[in-house]
């Protein structure tokens, strides 16, 4: 059985044709870019994803036909909270409002008093990353678009419609909306009322691992993808990435250092002692939940620094620069909230800070301090996770883990062994495991992981005890600096600093 995995990321879409045993047959990738605008608005044209989908499907189908490979099914995993309003003809009414967009800060601040109620129902505090406030903003600021909106979709919903003609969304995306009840598995009337979103404008919910439809004749004629094969929703990219790393049972923590940083661990039930310092979402494994903590900028911050200060340098050259600065970056300290802070307090006003900069501070020191700061914040998230579950293993993946220097910083900061297995991006493999289990190739996703992952290359990094105390002090210093500078309050729409 061969399964085509469509992996929809923030900067590109990949199509990977894999056997159900995990052997890669062909991979195609189309790049695109988001538009970063004034006032922290972030948008993208839905045509970017539509063109990438059709282009990749054509290329993979042609390659498969040439080599005699059969495509038996398609599965999709995607970034989770970007919103596309579509009309009754299923055409987008405007650009997508991306997950990184912060135009809804004011809406979220006005709803702060509702945090306890919202969290109790959906497992997250009010925040601008999830999709609900984006729908509220469209209703309030673009009423003509809201009136014409037939459905609010996230990216995979729209692409699934293009392939199958069906309209649905799965629990993993619904639980990133602030509109889905974590306990009833339905859109919640109280949450819909809080965010002023009409139920009829939302897609019907299905479990991840569900067959959402089959490839239509029209789509097949345009792309060469076989008509009638099933299309399976594998769930959100972070859920799938965690599964690809082994988060198929309790005790395993996945740390993904991609565009943003995501920490995910599995649980069979919503913890009774759950507090507002983590997010509780649905897993891509039926009947399972995840606890999640996040850092809004990882690779995106690294890429910004490389673009501005290391133009023309290869990644190897930049990684050598990181290694040239000592542990602790000669005192330079970075507070890495370039897009605000998410868990535990969802401080949308926070910004990035470089501190302890002297005339002796080098560019390499600042670069290393940026990576160390990201690890300090991930370390904060790991400490929070340990309040709820015993963590036995930490697996790392994502673009930044291509750097051995970054991985060594990670395990020294976390004071724990870390494991990097297979490719840097486990998302496609996780989506394969979900789909293969759904199609009956394996009895469960856990069984699929054991079989597909048994031949993975595994790299283990061990903490260096001599640096643990130094990093512990640096992390405490970063946390104190954050509280001092960004621990103020909004007064009359302005942030009052505490310095």
C-alpha angles and dihedrals in degrees: 000000000000121000125194110217116203108201112191110197135175095258103024147006121232131195114200122182109207136174113238087253089062102257112146114229102174139348129198127182135191120195126214136160139225123234114244106202139180121294091028093291114154122190141164134191113248087221087074091066094038092053092044092050094051093042095050093044091053093048096046092045092050092047091048093050091049092052098038095246118151121220106216101174144355125225129184137206124177151169105284123220110039112120128223118182111207131188128229091279087056094244120137115258095204142346117305116263102231128226091248092055116119102189090112096062091110093050091050093047090052089054096049090109088062095057097104093050094043093048093048091055104038108017098246140082121243107280140158095237096069117076105246098079090049089059089047090052091052090051093049102035103027104032092160089060092044091053092052093045113114094175137003106223137185116221099269091049090057094046092046089055091052090054101039110014089235127121120219143117129209132237095258091061094038091054089055092059104069086231103086123085110235092209104042096035090225138106103277120232093212093052092046088053094048092052094035094233121146116232092223090065092060128084120247114264124243133176118262110258090043125134102242096188141298134279109277125230090245094052091046092052092050097046110020091240107143114266116241100021115135124261113211127196108225095183134238123347095244092049090050093044090054092050090049087056094049105268092143096119141019121294100039121105124196120203113194115191100192129125084322128011120253130187116196134177130170131243132176093219141019105273113249091221093051113151132187094262094088137036121243113205137159119276124228085243111087113251094013133108132204133215111218137190124180147198111206097214127039116125089016091060092044091049091049091053092045092048094049101038108020104042112171094012121127122233089252090056092048092048089051088055090054091052091049092066116074128241106289093028094255089295098309111137129196126200098202104207097122091147096029128270124290120186132048099022106006094226102182093180096061118111136187119279133192109201137179089036114163136174086266094056112112131207088250090055091054092047093050091045089055091056092043090051091053089052092048090056092046087050089055089054092050090053089053092050090054089063089070107029141020108251113211101167135026117203121189132201141149134092098300091057089071083081115082089197091057092048092052090050088051098054092043092052094044090043087221141104111262128199128209113193132185118336123354090252114058095172098097092046091052091050089050091053092051092048096043090052091047090053093050098251087123133023093235142355089257090056090048090053093051093050100040095040099046094096097042119133106244125203118190124200120197125204119250105228094207090067099041096086092045091053091045090057092046092051091050089050091051091050091050091049091051092051092047097049102030101027092094130103139247111257121180090344094305127106113240109214123216106214 
